Amino acid sequence: MEDNQGLSLSGANGASVAAYRQAQRELACLVGDPLAAAEAAIVASPEMTMAWLLKAWLNLLGTEPAGNAAALACCEAARGLPADERERRHLAAATALAQGRWYEAGLLLEDLSAREPLDLVALQAGHQVDFFTGDARMLRDRIARALPAWQRGMEGFHAVLGMHAFGLEESGDYAAAEKQGRAAVELQPRDSWAWHAVAHVLEMTDQPAAGVDWLRPNAAVWSRESFLAVHNWWHLALFHIALGEAGEALRLYDETIGGPGSSLVLDMVDASAMLWRLQLRGVDVGERWQPLAERWHAVLEPGRYAFNDLHAMMAYAGAGREADQQAVLDAQREALAGAGDNAVFTREVGAAATQAVRAFARGDFAGCARLLRPVRSRASRFGGSHAQRDLIDLTVLEAAVRGGDAALASALAFERAALRPHSSKVRPLSLAA
């Protein structure tokens, strides 16, 4: 029994393989419900090792608070089953990630992909680990190493191109990234990650009008049954903000980003980031913080992943939820004393960024800038993309403006204008003489 790339599957039968292959296809495009398909494979054959491990990965790669425990249970179920060397490496990597050892998981998956470059699940899991740890080089090179083993016509090739496109973009090779991303979409129009990779290119190269033209006419294609839909709507809203169309961005928030009320952590990250960006521009977001903060409160276990803590703090600060704000800071202090890799994420960037958001919301603009300035150049160390982490630079700039630090505000504005000559003109700074 083999998967979509011809790799062997221990303990599988015909029905479990069919369900597993469906899960693979859905995961390759980030559409549908691959978790349900993986569970169907387990029901069809409880002895199928990779079905349990795929379920583990699917529980881990959304950074959901309950995901680690669910993934560990899957790993335990797989541990006693027959497995080949590839499957044992998956088990070791998934277990490491479920236990908070992000860097170890990334290395284990790196070694797996070096031996089995056609293992698309390993490539996707590793790519997401690189994203969550902010490793731009490995986002590119993990996929570049595997590419020679792939060719046009192979199932899943579009996903490899789309991942390579995103890695190229995060590494600053925008022309190659756009070419790869568009090629991936041409091969498979449902590939959400490839649409997203090109959107990142147009964001980083300051082409908001082209970004709107890329995403808006094709929304029915990339948003349908996609669990990256909210993020791509977020990208579209960013383009409208850059064009000076904050009202359209707010409408998109209400209809597609935060308004629908998703409690998935990755969706709430986008909702928090969008409202924060709009408030930085002086947009009145009304009572929108309140329901978002309530959703964060219902699911967040602070101190597990610093990038999520930061975005939860935005919602808690925006909604004025003092107890929740303090709970995040307390959890981060505990995380700093822990052994998991989140201690690194928190120490390097997360603690300062989270405290800075609270300071900004309280009107302590000088304190906000003081906290963020030392970490803004190393912000990749706590995960996310360049486009997401741009929020830190925007917050420092606005803190300097509102705090009356004319010299710093002017310097930061000139810096930004050099990189984003179109969007930087939308909201000229009112600097003190």
N, C-alpha and C positions, 0 to 999 in steps of 0.2 A: 504494500500500500504506500502511495506517494502523495506528496502535497502538490500544489500548483507549479512548483519549480522542479519537481522530480526528486525531492528529498524524502527519504524513508520515514515512515510513521509507525512507531512501535505500538502494538496493541490495538491497532485500528481494524475496522471492518468497513464494508462498502458504505453503509449508512453514515458512519461517523466521519469517514473521509469526505463524503459529499458535503456534510455540514461544515466540516473544517475548511474545506476549500471555499465555501461561501463566505465564511468568516474572513479568510485571507483576502478575498476579492473586495469585501466591504472595507476592511482595514486599509487596504492599499489606496482606496479613494477617500477614506474617512467619511463614509456614508453608511446608512442603514443601521443595523444593530448587530455588529460582529460578536458582542458578548452573548446575545441570545443564540447565535449560531454556534459559538464555542460550547455553550451549555447543551445545545442539542447534540453536539458530537459526543459529549460526556455521557449523556443519557443513552445514546446509541451504543457506546462502548466505554464503560467506566475504566477500562484498562488502557485507554489511549493516552499515553503520557503527554504528548504535545497539546492535546485538547486542554488538559489541566494547566499546562504552562502558558498557553495562549490566553486562557482565562485569567491567569495571574498577571500577565503583562497588561491586559485590558483593564484590570483593576488598578494597576500602578500608574499608567501613563496619563491619567487625568488629574493627578495629585489630590484626589478626593480624600478627605480625612479617614473614611472607613476603608479605603482601598488597601492599605498596608496589611491589615488583619485578614481581609478577604484573600489577598494574594498569598500570604503565608499559609493559609489553610489549603489553598490550591497546591502550593509547593509541597506541603506535607503529604497530600494525597498522591502527588506524582512521585514522591521519594521512594516509595516501595514498589513502584511499577517497573517493568522492563524498559531499558533505555539504552540507546547507542551513545557514542561519545558526544555527538552534537546535542542530543537532548539533555545529557548530563551537564553540559556547559550552559544550556538555557536555564536549567534548574539552579545552578550555582549563581548565575547572574541575577535571576529574578529574586532569589532569596536575599542576596546582598542588597538589592534595591529596596525590598520590602522591610529590611532592617535598618534602612537609612544610610547605607553605604553607597552613595551615588557614584563616587569616583571608582570604586572597586567594580561596581556593576558595569560602568562604561568600559573599563579595561578588559573585563571578562568577555564582554560582547565584541570588543575589538579583536581579541584573539579568535573568537568563534568565527567572525566574518572573514578573517584572514585565511582560515581553513575552509570555510564554506561560504564563498561570496554570493552564492545564489540563495542563501537563506534570507528571504525577504523579511520575515518576522524579526530576525536578529538585527537586520539593517534598520528597520523602522524603530525598534525598541532602542537601539543605540543612538539613533538620530535624535530621538526625543530626550534621552538622557543628556546628550550634548546640548540640546536646547535648554533644558532645565538647569544645567550647570553653567550655561553661558560660554561654552567652548566653541568659538567660531571656527577655529582651525579644524577641529574634529568634525564639526557639522559638514564641512567641505570634504575633508580627506578620508573620513570613514567611508563615504560613498565613492570618492574617486578611486580608492583602492579596489573596490568591487566592480566598478564599471566595465573593465575589460572582459569580465566573464559574462556580461550581458550583451544582448543584441536586439535590434528591432525585431518584433514579432514574438518575442518571449513574453509570456503572461507576467504582468507586473512591471514591465520595463518602464512604463510611464511613471510609476512611483519612484523608481530609482532616479530617473531624470528630474522629477520634481524635487526630491530631496537634495540632489546635487545642486539644483538651481538655488534652493534656499541657502545651502552652505556657501555657494559662490557669492550670493548677495551679502551674507553676514561677514564675508571676508573682503568685501569691497570690490569684487570683480563683477560690476553691474551689467556690462554688455553680455558677457558669457552667461550670467545668471538669467537674464531676460530671454536669451535665445533658448536655453535649456528649459525654462519654465513654459514658454510658449509651445515648444515642441512636445512637452509632456501633455499639455492641454489638448493639442491637436490629436495626439494618440488616444487620449481618454478624457473627454470633456467633463466627466464627473470627478476628476482628481482635484479635490478641494485644496490639498497642500500645494499643488502646482499653481492654481489660481492665486493662492496666498503668496507664493514666492514672487510672482510677477508684481503683485500689489506692493510687496516690500521694496522691490527695485524702484518702482515709480514713487514710493514714499521717500526713499533715501536719496533719489536723484532729483527731488523737488519738482515732480511733474504732476501736480494735483489734477489738472484738467485731463491729462492722459489717464490718470488713475480712475477718474469717474467714467471715462469712456471704456476702460477695461472691465470694470465691475458692473456698472449699472445695466447696460443692455443685456448682460448675460446672467442676471441674478437668478432667474428661474432655473438655470442649469447648475450653478455652483452652490445654491442654497438648499436645493431640494434634498431632504433627508440627510443633510450633512451636519455632523457634529462639529464642524468648523464654521458653520454658517454665521454664528454671532460674531466670531472674530473677523470674518471677511466683511460683514456689515460694518463692524468697527472701523476697518480700513477705509471703507467708502465714506464713513462719517469724518474720518481724519482728512480726507481729500477735500470735503466740503468746508471744513474748518479752515484749511489752508487757503481756500478760495474766498474766505470771508463770509461764508454762508452758514453761520452758526445756527440759524433757525432750522435749516435743513438737517444739520447734525442732530439737533435736539429732537426733530421729528423722527429721525432714524433711531435714536435712542428709545423713544416711546414705542415705536412699532416693531423694532427688531433686535434691540440690544438689551436694554434693562426692563423696558415696559412689560414684555411678555412674562417676566417673573421667574426665569430659570434660576434654580438653586445649584447648578453645576459650578464648581469653583472656577474653572477657566472662563465661563461666561460671566461670572460675577467680577472677575479680574477686569474684563473688558468694560463692564458697566461702570465700575469704580473709576477706571482710568478715563473714560469718556466724560463723566460728570466732573471729575477734577480738572481736566483740561478746559472744559467749558467755563468752569468757575474761575480759572486762572485768567481767562479772557474777559472776565467781568459779566458773564452770562448768568442771569438769575435762573437757577434750576428748580426753584420752588421747593416742593416737598418730596422730590424724587429720591433724596438720600434716605428717607425714613424706611420705605419698604426694602430697599437694597440692604441697609444695615440690619434689618430684621432677618433677612435671608442669610447674611453672613453669620449672625449670632446663632442661628439654628444649626449650622453645619460646621463652622470652623473649630478646629482644635489648634489654637495658636501655639507657635513655637515648633511646629513641625517642618515648615518650609517658609523661609524668610520672605520670598517674593510674594507669597500669598498674604503673609502678615501685613506687608506694606499696603496692599490694596484693601484689605479689610480695615486697616486704620483710616484710610481715606473715607470710607463709608461711615465708620463710627465717628470720626471727627466732623464730617459733614452733617451728620444727624445729631451731633451733640451728645453722644452716648459715652459719658465719662467712665462709667464702670467697665464697659467693653474696651475702651482705650487702655485703661490701666491693666486689664487682664492680658492684653497683647504684650505690653511692656514687661509685665511680670513673667509671662511665658518665655519671652525672649531672653530674659536674664537666666532663667532655668536652662534654656537651650544652650546658652554660652558655656555652661558648666557640663554639658553632656558630651557624649563620645561620638555622636553621629555627625555626618558631614554638614548638617544644617547649622552646627556650631560655627563652621567656617563661613557659610553664607551670611549668617547673622553678624558675626564679628567683622567681616570684611566690608559689608555694605548695609545689610538689613537693619541692624539696630539703629544706626545713624539716620538712615532714610525714614524709618518709621517714626522716630522721635522728631525728625524735621517736619513731617507732615502734621504732627500734633502741634508743634510750635507755630507753624504757618496758620493753622486753623484758629489758634489762640491770639493771633496778631503779633507774635514774636518773630518778625520777619528777619531781624538780624540774627537771631538764634537759629532760625531755619537755614539761612545761608551759611552760617558757621558750621553747622552739622553736615551739610551736603557738599560743600566745596572740596573737602578732602577725599570724598568717595566717588565723586562724579566720573573721574577718569578711570576708575577700576570697577565701575558698577556692573560690568559683565560677570563679575565673580559670583553674583547671586542669582544669575539666570535671566531668562527672557531674551528678547531680541533688541536690536538697536532701536527699532521703532518704539517698542514698549518702554525702554529705558530713557528715551528722549524726554519723558515726563519729568525725570530728575532735573535735566537741564532747564526745562521750561519753568520748573518750580524755583530753582535758584535765581533765574532771571527775574521772575515776577516778585520774588522776595526782595531782591535788590531794588526794584522799582518802587514797591510799596513801602519798603523800609527807608527810602530816601537816600540810598547809597548811589549817587549819580555816577561816580567813577566806575564802580563795578557794573552797574546796569549798562552803561554805555559800552564798556569793554565786551560784555557778554552779548550785547545786541550786535556789535560789529562782527564778533565771532560767528554768530548765527547767520547773519546776512551773507557771510562769505560762503556758507554751505547751502543756504536756502534763500537765494535771492528773490524768489517769487513769493513764498509764503511769509517771509520775514517782513514784507511790506504791508501785510494786511492790517496789522495793529501796531502803528508806530508808538514808540515809547514816549511818555511824557516825563522827561527828565528834569529834575530841578536844575536851575541855572548854577 
